[in-house]
Amino acid sequence: MPSLFWTLGCLSGASSVILGAFGAHGLKSRLDSPARLANWHTAAQYQLMHSVALLVAEQAAPKGNVWAKSLFTAGITMFSGSLYLLVLDPARFRFMGPVTPIGGTCLIGGWIALAIGSRGRLTV
């Protein structure tokens, strides 16, 4: 049975492709601002990249490095999720603005936790 983080990484990767396609084909004609469309693209791109990072972290340490996997999961949700909401309805979701940098910090923390958790296991 796949682990929770493996399943989350796979579902996040799949949804990033769906959301990226939606942005490219469904939102392009509906958005009045190229900057908002660029933000959607950034959200989908970061979601996909960090979904892969989550899968790598899970594969490298299925029972370990929970910090890295948890930070990647939180970062994907907060960073990309807040950007998606802000693009769809900036006025309604204005309160999500401060969540985006917190999510970005979680993504950075995930990479650092992955590096720290890998010490001593990698050989050159």
A tleap script that builds the chain and sets N, CA, C and O, in Angstrom:
source leaprc.protein.ff14SB
mol = sequence {
  NMET PRO SER LEU PHE TRP THR LEU GLY CYS
  LEU SER GLY ALA SER SER VAL ILE LEU GLY
  ALA PHE GLY ALA HIE GLY LEU LYS SER ARG
  LEU ASP SER PRO ALA ARG LEU ALA ASN TRP
  HIE THR ALA ALA GLN TYR GLN LEU MET HIE
  SER VAL ALA LEU LEU VAL ALA GLU GLN ALA
  ALA PRO LYS GLY ASN VAL TRP ALA LYS SER
  LEU PHE THR ALA GLY ILE THR MET PHE SER
  GLY SER LEU TYR LEU LEU VAL LEU ASP PRO
  ALA ARG PHE ARG PHE MET GLY PRO VAL THR
  PRO ILE GLY GLY THR CYS LEU ILE GLY GLY
  TRP ILE ALA LEU ALA ILE GLY SER ARG GLY
  ARG LEU THR CVAL
}
set mol.1.N position { 0.849 -1.188 0.000 }
set mol.1.CA position { 0.000 0.000 0.000 }
set mol.1.C position { 0.889 1.244 0.000 }
set mol.1.O position { 1.814 1.339 0.806 }
set mol.2.N position { 0.617 2.204 -0.900 }
set mol.2.CA position { 1.446 3.409 -0.951 }
set mol.2.C position { 1.299 4.245 0.317 }
set mol.2.O position { 0.254 4.249 0.968 }
set mol.3.N position { 2.362 4.942 0.639 }
set mol.3.CA position { 2.350 5.799 1.827 }
set mol.3.C position { 1.530 7.063 1.564 }
set mol.3.O position { 1.198 7.386 0.424 }
set mol.4.N position { 1.220 7.755 2.636 }
set mol.4.CA position { 0.474 9.005 2.531 }
set mol.4.C position { 1.223 10.032 1.686 }
set mol.4.O position { 0.630 10.670 0.815 }
set mol.5.N position { 2.529 10.197 1.940 }
set mol.5.CA position { 3.292 11.207 1.200 }
set mol.5.C position { 3.427 10.830 -0.271 }
set mol.5.O position { 3.424 11.712 -1.131 }
set mol.6.N position { 3.545 9.543 -0.577 }
set mol.6.CA position { 3.616 9.105 -1.981 }
set mol.6.C position { 2.297 9.454 -2.684 }
set mol.6.O position { 2.298 9.995 -3.790 }
set mol.7.N position { 1.187 9.139 -2.035 }
set mol.7.CA position { -0.123 9.425 -2.614 }
set mol.7.C position { -0.326 10.927 -2.788 }
set mol.7.O position { -0.804 11.374 -3.831 }
set mol.8.N position { 0.037 11.712 -1.766 }
set mol.8.CA position { -0.088 13.168 -1.865 }
set mol.8.C position { 0.769 13.716 -2.998 }
set mol.8.O position { 0.319 14.583 -3.747 }
set mol.9.N position { 1.995 13.226 -3.135 }
set mol.9.CA position { 2.875 13.685 -4.206 }
set mol.9.C position { 2.311 13.373 -5.576 }
set mol.9.O position { 2.368 14.204 -6.482 }
set mol.10.N position { 1.765 12.175 -5.729 }
set mol.10.CA position { 1.177 11.789 -7.020 }
set mol.10.C position { -0.061 12.628 -7.341 }
set mol.10.O position { -0.210 13.114 -8.462 }
set mol.11.N position { -0.939 12.794 -6.368 }
set mol.11.CA position { -2.148 13.589 -6.590 }
set mol.11.C position { -1.818 15.059 -6.834 }
set mol.11.O position { -2.461 15.719 -7.651 }
set mol.12.N position { -0.824 15.561 -6.130 }
set mol.12.CA position { -0.403 16.944 -6.334 }
set mol.12.C position { 0.192 17.125 -7.734 }
set mol.12.O position { -0.073 18.124 -8.403 }
set mol.13.N position { 0.989 16.162 -8.167 }
set mol.13.CA position { 1.558 16.233 -9.520 }
set mol.13.C position { 0.475 16.208 -10.582 }
set mol.13.O position { 0.504 17.000 -11.524 }
set mol.14.N position { -0.479 15.300 -10.432 }
set mol.14.CA position { -1.574 15.211 -11.406 }
set mol.14.C position { -2.397 16.494 -11.426 }
set mol.14.O position { -2.732 17.004 -12.495 }
set mol.15.N position { -2.719 17.013 -10.252 }
set mol.15.CA position { -3.536 18.235 -10.212 }
set mol.15.C position { -2.777 19.442 -10.742 }
set mol.15.O position { -3.389 20.374 -11.263 }
set mol.16.N position { -1.448 19.439 -10.617 }
set mol.16.CA position { -0.687 20.567 -11.161 }
set mol.16.C position { -0.759 20.587 -12.685 }
set mol.16.O position { -0.808 21.657 -13.292 }
set mol.17.N position { -0.767 19.419 -13.297 }
set mol.17.CA position { -0.897 19.351 -14.751 }
set mol.17.C position { -2.302 19.805 -15.169 }
set mol.17.O position { -2.457 20.554 -16.133 }
set mol.18.N position { -3.315 19.348 -14.440 }
set mol.18.CA position { -4.691 19.748 -14.730 }
set mol.18.C position { -4.852 21.260 -14.565 }
set mol.18.O position { -5.418 21.926 -15.432 }
set mol.19.N position { -4.354 21.797 -13.453 }
set mol.19.CA position { -4.484 23.227 -13.199 }
set mol.19.C position { -3.657 24.061 -14.184 }
set mol.19.O position { -4.075 25.148 -14.584 }
set mol.20.N position { -2.493 23.552 -14.568 }
set mol.20.CA position { -1.688 24.250 -15.568 }
set mol.20.C position { -2.409 24.317 -16.911 }
set mol.20.O position { -2.403 25.355 -17.573 }
set mol.21.N position { -3.030 23.204 -17.312 }
set mol.21.CA position { -3.784 23.183 -18.568 }
set mol.21.C position { -4.997 24.105 -18.481 }
set mol.21.O position { -5.324 24.808 -19.437 }
set mol.22.N position { -5.657 24.094 -17.327 }
set mol.22.CA position { -6.796 24.984 -17.142 }
set mol.22.C position { -6.361 26.441 -17.280 }
set mol.22.O position { -7.053 27.246 -17.903 }
set mol.23.N position { -5.215 26.771 -16.698 }
set mol.23.CA position { -4.706 28.136 -16.808 }
set mol.23.C position { -4.396 28.511 -18.243 }
set mol.23.O position { -4.715 29.612 -18.692 }
set mol.24.N position { -3.773 27.589 -18.958 }
set mol.24.CA position { -3.370 27.876 -20.334 }
set mol.24.C position { -4.560 27.954 -21.287 }
set mol.24.O position { -4.549 28.742 -22.233 }
set mol.25.N position { -5.580 27.142 -21.042 }
set mol.25.CA position { -6.688 27.070 -21.993 }
set mol.25.C position { -7.987 27.676 -21.481 }
set mol.25.O position { -8.743 28.262 -22.256 }
set mol.26.N position { -8.255 27.544 -20.188 }
set mol.26.CA position { -9.523 28.012 -19.654 }
set mol.26.C position { -9.496 29.430 -19.118 }
set mol.26.O position { -10.485 30.157 -19.219 }
set mol.27.N position { -8.376 29.822 -18.553 }
set mol.27.CA position { -8.297 31.152 -17.940 }
set mol.27.C position { -7.776 32.223 -18.888 }
set mol.27.O position { -8.046 33.410 -18.705 }
set mol.28.N position { -7.038 31.804 -19.889 }
set mol.28.CA position { -6.362 32.760 -20.763 }
set mol.28.C position { -7.325 33.832 -21.306 }
set mol.28.O position { -6.988 35.016 -21.332 }
set mol.29.N position { -8.490 33.418 -21.727 }
set mol.29.CA position { -9.432 34.377 -22.298 }
set mol.29.C position { -10.277 35.080 -21.231 }
set mol.29.O position { -10.956 36.061 -21.533 }
set mol.30.N position { -10.245 34.594 -20.000 }
set mol.30.CA position { -11.088 35.153 -18.946 }
set mol.30.C position { -10.372 36.162 -18.052 }
set mol.30.O position { -11.019 36.968 -17.382 }
set mol.31.N position { -9.063 36.121 -18.040 }
set mol.31.CA position { -8.309 37.027 -17.169 }
set mol.31.C position { -7.962 38.314 -17.905 }
set mol.31.O position { -7.585 38.295 -19.077 }
set mol.32.N position { -8.092 39.408 -17.212 }
set mol.32.CA position { -7.809 40.709 -17.807 }
set mol.32.C position { -6.353 41.131 -17.617 }
set mol.32.O position { -5.932 42.169 -18.127 }
set mol.33.N position { -5.596 40.334 -16.892 }
set mol.33.CA position { -4.239 40.737 -16.559 }
set mol.33.C position { -3.237 39.631 -16.890 }
set mol.33.O position { -3.371 38.509 -16.402 }
set mol.34.N position { -2.234 39.939 -17.717 }
set mol.34.CA position { -1.185 38.950 -17.985 }
set mol.34.C position { -0.420 38.563 -16.718 }
set mol.34.O position { 0.086 37.446 -16.610 }
set mol.35.N position { -0.339 39.487 -15.766 }
set mol.35.CA position { 0.366 39.187 -14.509 }
set mol.35.C position { -0.371 38.111 -13.722 }
set mol.35.O position { 0.261 37.241 -13.123 }
set mol.36.N position { -1.692 38.161 -13.717 }
set mol.36.CA position { -2.458 37.125 -13.010 }
set mol.36.C position { -2.274 35.770 -13.681 }
set mol.36.O position { -2.150 34.756 -12.994 }
set mol.37.N position { -2.255 35.737 -14.999 }
set mol.37.CA position { -2.019 34.476 -15.707 }
set mol.37.C position { -0.607 33.957 -15.418 }
set mol.37.O position { -0.404 32.752 -15.273 }
set mol.38.N position { 0.355 34.859 -15.337 }
set mol.38.CA position { 1.729 34.464 -14.997 }
set mol.38.C position { 1.791 33.901 -13.580 }
set mol.38.O position { 2.529 32.948 -13.328 }
set mol.39.N position { 1.032 34.473 -12.659 }
set mol.39.CA position { 0.981 33.950 -11.293 }
set mol.39.C position { 0.391 32.548 -11.266 }
set mol.39.O position { 0.855 31.693 -10.511 }
set mol.40.N position { -0.621 32.307 -12.079 }
set mol.40.CA position { -1.215 30.960 -12.167 }
set mol.40.C position { -0.165 29.969 -12.675 }
set mol.40.O position { -0.024 28.865 -12.150 }
set mol.41.N position { 0.560 30.388 -13.702 }
set mol.41.CA position { 1.615 29.532 -14.262 }
set mol.41.C position { 2.678 29.231 -13.203 }
set mol.41.O position { 3.136 28.094 -13.087 }
set mol.42.N position { 3.067 30.242 -12.436 }
set mol.42.CA position { 4.052 30.042 -11.365 }
set mol.42.C position { 3.531 29.040 -10.339 }
set mol.42.O position { 4.270 28.158 -9.901 }
set mol.43.N position { 2.278 29.171 -9.958 }
set mol.43.CA position { 1.687 28.247 -8.980 }
set mol.43.C position { 1.733 26.811 -9.492 }
set mol.43.O position { 2.115 25.901 -8.756 }
set mol.44.N position { 1.349 26.605 -10.744 }
set mol.44.CA position { 1.344 25.253 -11.314 }
set mol.44.C position { 2.763 24.709 -11.447 }
set mol.44.O position { 3.007 23.533 -11.174 }
set mol.45.N position { 3.689 25.553 -11.860 }
set mol.45.CA position { 5.084 25.129 -12.027 }
set mol.45.C position { 5.701 24.730 -10.681 }
set mol.45.O position { 6.340 23.683 -10.575 }
set mol.46.N position { 5.511 25.551 -9.671 }
set mol.46.CA position { 6.064 25.234 -8.348 }
set mol.46.C position { 5.380 24.009 -7.752 }
set mol.46.O position { 6.027 23.205 -7.079 }
set mol.47.N position { 4.089 23.859 -7.989 }
set mol.47.CA position { 3.388 22.688 -7.485 }
set mol.47.C position { 3.961 21.421 -8.116 }
set mol.47.O position { 4.201 20.436 -7.418 }
set mol.48.N position { 4.178 21.440 -9.419 }
set mol.48.CA position { 4.718 20.266 -10.090 }
set mol.48.C position { 6.137 19.954 -9.624 }
set mol.48.O position { 6.454 18.803 -9.326 }
set mol.49.N position { 6.992 20.975 -9.560 }
set mol.49.CA position { 8.381 20.748 -9.138 }
set mol.49.C position { 8.441 20.174 -7.731 }
set mol.49.O position { 9.228 19.267 -7.459 }
set mol.50.N position { 7.622 20.695 -6.847 }
set mol.50.CA position { 7.690 20.248 -5.462 }
set mol.50.C position { 6.923 18.956 -5.222 }
set mol.50.O position { 7.154 18.272 -4.224 }
set mol.51.N position { 6.019 18.620 -6.123 }
set mol.51.CA position { 5.403 17.286 -6.074 }
set mol.51.C position { 6.469 16.238 -6.365 }
set mol.51.O position { 6.523 15.199 -5.708 }
set mol.52.N position { 7.312 16.514 -7.345 }
set mol.52.CA position { 8.417 15.600 -7.666 }
set mol.52.C position { 9.396 15.538 -6.490 }
set mol.52.O position { 9.878 14.461 -6.137 }
set mol.53.N position { 9.686 16.685 -5.889 }
set mol.53.CA position { 10.586 16.691 -4.728 }
set mol.53.C position { 10.005 15.858 -3.586 }
set mol.53.O position { 10.737 15.142 -2.903 }
set mol.54.N position { 8.705 15.951 -3.383 }
set mol.54.CA position { 8.053 15.151 -2.345 }
set mol.54.C position { 8.184 13.660 -2.659 }
set mol.54.O position { 8.446 12.862 -1.759 }
set mol.55.N position { 8.008 13.282 -3.911 }
set mol.55.CA position { 8.156 11.875 -4.301 }
set mol.55.C position { 9.597 11.392 -4.115 }
set mol.55.O position { 9.831 10.268 -3.669 }
set mol.56.N position { 10.550 12.245 -4.458 }
set mol.56.CA position { 11.962 11.887 -4.264 }
set mol.56.C position { 12.270 11.720 -2.780 }
set mol.56.O position { 12.944 10.768 -2.387 }
set mol.57.N position { 11.780 12.638 -1.961 }
set mol.57.CA position { 12.014 12.550 -0.517 }
set mol.57.C position { 11.392 11.276 0.047 }
set mol.57.O position { 11.990 10.620 0.899 }
set mol.58.N position { 10.224 10.930 -0.412 }
set mol.58.CA position { 9.558 9.720 0.072 }
set mol.58.C position { 10.299 8.466 -0.392 }
set mol.58.O position { 10.450 7.509 0.367 }
set mol.59.N position { 10.750 8.478 -1.618 }
set mol.59.CA position { 11.472 7.321 -2.149 }
set mol.59.C position { 12.824 7.157 -1.450 }
set mol.59.O position { 13.256 6.037 -1.174 }
set mol.60.N position { 13.479 8.267 -1.171 }
set mol.60.CA position { 14.799 8.223 -0.540 }
set mol.60.C position { 14.726 7.778 0.919 }
set mol.60.O position { 15.627 7.098 1.409 }
set mol.61.N position { 13.672 8.156 1.600 }
set mol.61.CA position { 13.548 7.829 3.026 }
set mol.61.C position { 12.076 7.590 3.363 }
set mol.61.O position { 11.424 8.462 3.937 }
set mol.62.N position { 11.545 6.405 3.008 }
set mol.62.CA position { 10.120 6.144 3.224 }
set mol.62.C position { 9.667 6.305 4.671 }
set mol.62.O position { 8.536 6.720 4.922 }
set mol.63.N position { 10.529 5.985 5.613 }
set mol.63.CA position { 10.136 6.083 7.018 }
set mol.63.C position { 10.842 7.232 7.736 }
set mol.63.O position { 10.716 7.382 8.951 }
set mol.64.N position { 11.577 8.033 6.988 }
set mol.64.CA position { 12.334 9.115 7.606 }
set mol.64.C position { 12.106 10.446 6.914 }
set mol.64.O position { 11.320 10.563 5.974 }
set mol.65.N position { 12.811 11.429 7.405 }
set mol.65.CA position { 12.779 12.795 6.879 }
set mol.65.C position { 11.352 13.340 6.765 }
set mol.65.O position { 10.966 13.926 5.753 }
set mol.66.N position { 10.599 13.130 7.817 }
set mol.66.CA position { 9.219 13.600 7.852 }
set mol.66.C position { 9.169 15.128 7.769 }
set mol.66.O position { 8.209 15.690 7.243 }
set mol.67.N position { 10.195 15.793 8.285 }
set mol.67.CA position { 10.237 17.257 8.207 }
set mol.67.C position { 10.221 17.724 6.758 }
set mol.67.O position { 9.431 18.595 6.392 }
set mol.68.N position { 11.085 17.152 5.938 }
set mol.68.CA position { 11.149 17.566 4.527 }
set mol.68.C position { 9.821 17.307 3.838 }
set mol.68.O position { 9.300 18.176 3.139 }
set mol.69.N position { 9.279 16.125 4.031 }
set mol.69.CA position { 8.022 15.769 3.360 }
set mol.69.C position { 6.862 16.624 3.851 }
set mol.69.O position { 6.013 17.028 3.057 }
set mol.70.N position { 6.818 16.898 5.126 }
set mol.70.CA position { 5.748 17.729 5.675 }
set mol.70.C position { 5.871 19.177 5.208 }
set mol.70.O position { 4.873 19.822 4.885 }
set mol.71.N position { 7.105 19.680 5.175 }
set mol.71.CA position { 7.314 21.052 4.708 }
set mol.71.C position { 6.982 21.200 3.229 }
set mol.71.O position { 6.395 22.203 2.823 }
set mol.72.N position { 7.355 20.206 2.416 }
set mol.72.CA position { 6.992 20.250 0.994 }
set mol.72.C position { 5.474 20.242 0.838 }
set mol.72.O position { 4.929 21.007 0.043 }
set mol.73.N position { 4.790 19.386 1.589 }
set mol.73.CA position { 3.331 19.300 1.493 }
set mol.73.C position { 2.677 20.614 1.919 }
set mol.73.O position { 1.785 21.119 1.238 }
set mol.74.N position { 3.122 21.158 3.037 }
set mol.74.CA position { 2.569 22.440 3.513 }
set mol.74.C position { 2.887 23.560 2.532 }
set mol.74.O position { 2.033 24.401 2.249 }
set mol.75.N position { 4.107 23.574 2.015 }
set mol.75.CA position { 4.515 24.620 1.082 }
set mol.75.C position { 3.726 24.580 -0.214 }
set mol.75.O position { 3.312 25.623 -0.722 }
set mol.76.N position { 3.514 23.383 -0.756 }
set mol.76.CA position { 2.713 23.256 -1.977 }
set mol.76.C position { 1.318 23.811 -1.737 }
set mol.76.O position { 0.795 24.592 -2.532 }
set mol.77.N position { 0.734 23.393 -0.635 }
set mol.77.CA position { -0.638 23.806 -0.320 }
set mol.77.C position { -0.731 25.315 -0.129 }
set mol.77.O position { -1.607 25.964 -0.701 }
set mol.78.N position { 0.167 25.872 0.671 }
set mol.78.CA position { 0.080 27.304 0.978 }
set mol.78.C position { 0.548 28.176 -0.175 }
set mol.78.O position { -0.123 29.149 -0.519 }
set mol.79.N position { 1.694 27.847 -0.783 }
set mol.79.CA position { 2.237 28.698 -1.841 }
set mol.79.C position { 1.354 28.634 -3.080 }
set mol.79.O position { 0.804 29.648 -3.511 }
set mol.80.N position { 1.221 27.449 -3.645 }
set mol.80.CA position { 0.441 27.330 -4.878 }
set mol.80.C position { -1.038 27.581 -4.618 }
set mol.80.O position { -1.701 28.272 -5.392 }
set mol.81.N position { -1.550 27.024 -3.536 }
set mol.81.CA position { -2.970 27.207 -3.236 }
set mol.81.C position { -3.359 28.667 -3.092 }
set mol.81.O position { -4.385 29.094 -3.622 }
set mol.82.N position { -2.551 29.432 -2.383 }
set mol.82.CA position { -2.879 30.848 -2.214 }
set mol.82.C position { -2.782 31.604 -3.539 }
set mol.82.O position { -3.591 32.493 -3.806 }
set mol.83.N position { -1.803 31.259 -4.362 }
set mol.83.CA position { -1.707 31.919 -5.671 }
set mol.83.C position { -2.914 31.604 -6.548 }
set mol.83.O position { -3.460 32.495 -7.200 }
set mol.84.N position { -3.332 30.341 -6.566 }
set mol.84.CA position { -4.520 29.984 -7.359 }
set mol.84.C position { -5.729 30.815 -6.923 }
set mol.84.O position { -6.442 31.376 -7.755 }
set mol.85.N position { -5.947 30.883 -5.616 }
set mol.85.CA position { -7.100 31.627 -5.104 }
set mol.85.C position { -6.992 33.118 -5.405 }
set mol.85.O position { -7.982 33.756 -5.763 }
set mol.86.N position { -5.790 33.670 -5.261 }
set mol.86.CA position { -5.603 35.101 -5.530 }
set mol.86.C position { -5.800 35.433 -7.010 }
set mol.86.O position { -6.265 36.522 -7.345 }
set mol.87.N position { -5.451 34.503 -7.888 }
set mol.87.CA position { -5.674 34.733 -9.315 }
set mol.87.C position { -7.167 34.666 -9.630 }
set mol.87.O position { -7.682 35.495 -10.381 }
set mol.88.N position { -7.853 33.692 -9.065 }
set mol.88.CA position { -9.274 33.511 -9.379 }
set mol.88.C position { -10.138 34.665 -8.887 }
set mol.88.O position { -11.045 35.109 -9.590 }
set mol.89.N position { -9.856 35.152 -7.674 }
set mol.89.CA position { -10.673 36.232 -7.116 }
set mol.89.C position { -9.834 37.042 -6.122 }
set mol.89.O position { -9.894 36.809 -4.915 }
set mol.90.N position { -9.053 37.991 -6.640 }
set mol.90.CA position { -8.131 38.748 -5.785 }
set mol.90.C position { -8.826 39.493 -4.644 }
set mol.90.O position { -8.281 39.578 -3.544 }
set mol.91.N position { -9.991 40.018 -4.885 }
set mol.91.CA position { -10.676 40.780 -3.829 }
set mol.91.C position { -11.179 39.850 -2.725 }
set mol.91.O position { -11.005 40.135 -1.540 }
set mol.92.N position { -11.785 38.770 -3.108 }
set mol.92.CA position { -12.348 37.839 -2.122 }
set mol.92.C position { -11.272 37.152 -1.296 }
set mol.92.O position { -11.459 36.920 -0.101 }
set mol.93.N position { -10.145 36.825 -1.924 }
set mol.93.CA position { -9.096 36.063 -1.238 }
set mol.93.C position { -7.889 36.921 -0.886 }
set mol.93.O position { -6.787 36.397 -0.723 }
set mol.94.N position { -8.078 38.213 -0.769 }
set mol.94.CA position { -6.984 39.132 -0.434 }
set mol.94.C position { -6.256 38.708 0.843 }
set mol.94.O position { -5.047 38.903 0.962 }
set mol.95.N position { -6.984 38.134 1.788 }
set mol.95.CA position { -6.383 37.699 3.058 }
set mol.95.C position { -5.356 36.585 2.860 }
set mol.95.O position { -4.570 36.303 3.764 }
set mol.96.N position { -5.355 35.945 1.680 }
set mol.96.CA position { -4.400 34.870 1.407 }
set mol.96.C position { -3.025 35.408 0.994 }
set mol.96.O position { -2.061 34.646 0.921 }
set mol.97.N position { -2.931 36.705 0.725 }
set mol.97.CA position { -1.656 37.290 0.302 }
set mol.97.C position { -0.491 36.944 1.207 }
set mol.97.O position { 0.560 36.546 0.704 }
set mol.98.N position { -0.624 37.077 2.527 }
set mol.98.CA position { 0.489 36.744 3.412 }
set mol.98.C position { 0.797 35.242 3.493 }
set mol.98.O position { 1.862 34.853 3.973 }
set mol.99.N position { -0.120 34.409 3.030 }
set mol.99.CA position { 0.101 32.962 3.085 }
set mol.99.C position { 1.141 32.532 2.041 }
set mol.99.O position { 1.887 31.578 2.262 }
set mol.100.N position { 1.188 33.227 0.921 }
set mol.100.CA position { 2.104 32.853 -0.157 }
set mol.100.C position { 3.566 32.828 0.300 }
set mol.100.O position { 4.236 31.822 0.065 }
set mol.101.N position { 4.095 33.867 0.934 }
set mol.101.CA position { 5.492 33.793 1.372 }
set mol.101.C position { 5.728 32.767 2.484 }
set mol.101.O position { 6.822 32.215 2.597 }
set mol.102.N position { 4.710 32.513 3.297 }
set mol.102.CA position { 4.859 31.450 4.312 }
set mol.102.C position { 5.009 30.108 3.610 }
set mol.102.O position { 5.837 29.283 3.997 }
set mol.103.N position { 4.199 29.896 2.573 }
set mol.103.CA position { 4.322 28.671 1.791 }
set mol.103.C position { 5.682 28.563 1.125 }
set mol.103.O position { 6.276 27.485 1.097 }
set mol.104.N position { 6.180 29.668 0.589 }
set mol.104.CA position { 7.511 29.674 -0.015 }
set mol.104.C position { 8.595 29.337 0.994 }
set mol.104.O position { 9.551 28.627 0.683 }
set mol.105.N position { 8.436 29.852 2.200 }
set mol.105.CA position { 9.390 29.546 3.269 }
set mol.105.C position { 9.345 28.056 3.608 }
set mol.105.O position { 10.381 27.446 3.871 }
set mol.106.N position { 8.162 27.478 3.603 }
set mol.106.CA position { 8.041 26.032 3.848 }
set mol.106.C position { 8.746 25.235 2.744 }
set mol.106.O position { 9.400 24.232 3.028 }
set mol.107.N position { 8.616 25.673 1.499 }
set mol.107.CA position { 9.295 24.977 0.400 }
set mol.107.C position { 10.810 25.045 0.580 }
set mol.107.O position { 11.505 24.045 0.401 }
set mol.108.N position { 11.314 26.212 0.931 }
set mol.108.CA position { 12.751 26.352 1.193 }
set mol.108.C position { 13.155 25.449 2.349 }
set mol.108.O position { 14.169 24.754 2.280 }
set mol.109.N position { 12.361 25.463 3.408 }
set mol.109.CA position { 12.633 24.606 4.560 }
set mol.109.C position { 12.640 23.133 4.199 }
set mol.109.O position { 13.430 22.360 4.741 }
set mol.110.N position { 11.762 22.741 3.284 }
set mol.110.CA position { 11.743 21.350 2.826 }
set mol.110.C position { 13.055 20.956 2.164 }
set mol.110.O position { 13.575 19.865 2.400 }
set mol.111.N position { 13.588 21.848 1.334 }
set mol.111.CA position { 14.876 21.559 0.686 }
set mol.111.C position { 16.000 21.468 1.714 }
set mol.111.O position { 16.863 20.594 1.628 }
set mol.112.N position { 15.981 22.372 2.679 }
set mol.112.CA position { 17.025 22.349 3.714 }
set mol.112.C position { 16.895 21.083 4.553 }
set mol.112.O position { 17.898 20.439 4.858 }
set mol.113.N position { 15.676 20.723 4.926 }
set mol.113.CA position { 15.458 19.495 5.700 }
set mol.113.C position { 15.876 18.262 4.905 }
set mol.113.O position { 16.391 17.298 5.471 }
set mol.114.N position { 15.657 18.296 3.607 }
set mol.114.CA position { 16.075 17.181 2.751 }
set mol.114.C position { 17.597 17.063 2.743 }
set mol.114.O position { 18.140 15.960 2.807 }
set mol.115.N position { 18.281 18.202 2.665 }
set mol.115.CA position { 19.751 18.191 2.678 }
set mol.115.C position { 20.291 17.712 4.018 }
set mol.115.O position { 21.209 16.894 4.066 }
set mol.116.N position { 19.729 18.215 5.092 }
set mol.116.CA position { 20.197 17.824 6.429 }
set mol.116.C position { 19.901 16.352 6.686 }
set mol.116.O position { 20.736 15.633 7.236 }
set mol.117.N position { 18.724 15.907 6.292 }
set mol.117.CA position { 18.345 14.515 6.506 }
set mol.117.C position { 19.128 13.535 5.659 }
set mol.117.O position { 19.154 12.341 5.959 }
set mol.118.N position { 19.768 14.020 4.603 }
set mol.118.CA position { 20.532 13.152 3.711 }
set mol.118.C position { 21.999 13.031 4.104 }
set mol.118.O position { 22.720 12.197 3.556 }
set mol.119.N position { 22.445 13.854 5.049 }
set mol.119.CA position { 23.856 13.825 5.425 }
set mol.119.C position { 24.257 12.431 5.856 }
set mol.119.O position { 23.547 11.765 6.611 }
set mol.120.N position { 25.386 12.009 5.373 }
set mol.120.CA position { 25.936 10.717 5.757 }
set mol.120.C position { 25.414 9.566 4.929 }
set mol.120.O position { 25.959 8.465 5.013 }
set mol.121.N position { 24.378 9.775 4.132 }
set mol.121.CA position { 23.849 8.692 3.311 }
set mol.121.C position { 24.297 8.800 1.869 }
set mol.121.O position { 24.228 7.822 1.125 }
set mol.122.N position { 24.757 9.976 1.460 }
set mol.122.CA position { 25.169 10.155 0.085 }
set mol.122.C position { 26.668 9.963 -0.057 }
set mol.122.O position { 27.448 10.428 0.775 }
set mol.123.N position { 27.053 9.291 -1.091 }
set mol.123.CA position { 28.465 9.128 -1.370 }
set mol.123.C position { 28.763 9.627 -2.767 }
set mol.123.O position { 27.910 9.594 -3.655 }
set mol.124.N position { 29.980 10.086 -2.943 }
set mol.124.CA position { 30.369 10.631 -4.237 }
set mol.124.C position { 31.363 9.695 -4.874 }
set mol.124.O position { 31.834 9.954 -5.982 }
savepdb mol mol.pdb
quit
